[in-house]
Amino acid sequence: MEQAASKANPCFFMLDAGYDQSKVYEALRNVKAQAIIPLNLRREQEPPAGIMANGTPCCSMGYAMTYWGADGDILKFRCTHATGKVDCPLSMAACSSSNYGMVVK
């Protein structure tokens, strides 16, 4: 990587998922280049219950919750039915008794 970067001095490297390794990212960072590499999900583990594969919490009906800002450094997610993104068959009754809907931080 470093030899290729030193000759042409490119700013970006587009590589396939086989190069999704920390040593590749470090080598490109050392030559001040940006890596554009799709994630290699081969070793991905099953997310914990209530969390989608991308890290977004899901409601009791299995819908991904809507990002609703942050409280300081903590992300806030809200019921998708309450935000109007999904027409949940159980409304908000299954998740929360509040008319604001369930909130997860």
N, C-alpha and C positions, 0 to 999 in steps of 0.2 A: 504494500500500500504506500509506504513512505517513498519508495523509489519512483513509483508512477506519479505521485503528487509533486515530487520535486522537479520533474522534467517539464510538465505542462502547467503546473500551479493552478489546478482547477479549484473552484469553490464548493462544488457539490459532487457527490458520488452516488449514482443510482445502482444498487446491487440487488440481487435476488435474495430470497429468504434464507438461503444457505449461508449467507454472510452475517446473519443476526447473532453475533457473538460479541461479548464485551471487549475482547482484544481488538476487533476491527474498529469499533467505535472509538476506543482509546487511540489507536494509530491515526485515525482521521482527525481526531481532536488535536493531536500533537502537531499536525501540519495545517491546522486551522481550516479544515474542510468540514462540510456538513454531510452527514450520511443520510441517504434516503433508502431505507431498507424495510420491506414489509416484515412484520413480526412472524417468527416461526413458532407456530402454536403446537408443534409436535410434542413438546414436553409440558404442555399446559395441564394444570390440575383442575379438577372439578371445583367450582367456587363453593363457598359455604352456603348453607340453606338461607334463602331470602336475599341472595345477591346474584345479579346477572353476571355473565362471563366478562363483561367490560367494567365491572365494579359498581354498577348502579344497583341500588336496592330495588327489590320488587315487592309489590303488595301481596296480600293473601290470595288474590285471584291470579297472580303470576304476571301481572303487567309491570313493565319497567316504570318506576316512579319518575316524576318530572323534576328536573333540577330547578331549584327555587332560590338560588343565591347562596350566600354564606353568612354565618355568624362568626366573625373573626376569621380564624383559620379552619373552621369546621363547615363542611358543605351541608346544605339543607336540601332535602328532597320532599316533594309533596304528592299526595294522592292524584293519580292521573285523571280520575273521574272528576275530582274537585276542580282541576285546572282545565277541564274540557277537552283533553287530548284523547280520552277513551270513553265510550259509553258502556260502563261496567254493568252487567246484568243485575248485580246486587247493590247498585248505587254505592254510597259510602257507608251504608249500614254495616257491612261486613268488617270494615276497617276501623271506623271511629264513630263515636256518637256526636262529635263536633261537626258543625256545618262547614268548617274550614278544611276538614278531611285529615287523614293521618299524615303526620310529619315524621321524617326520619333524619337524624343528624349524624 
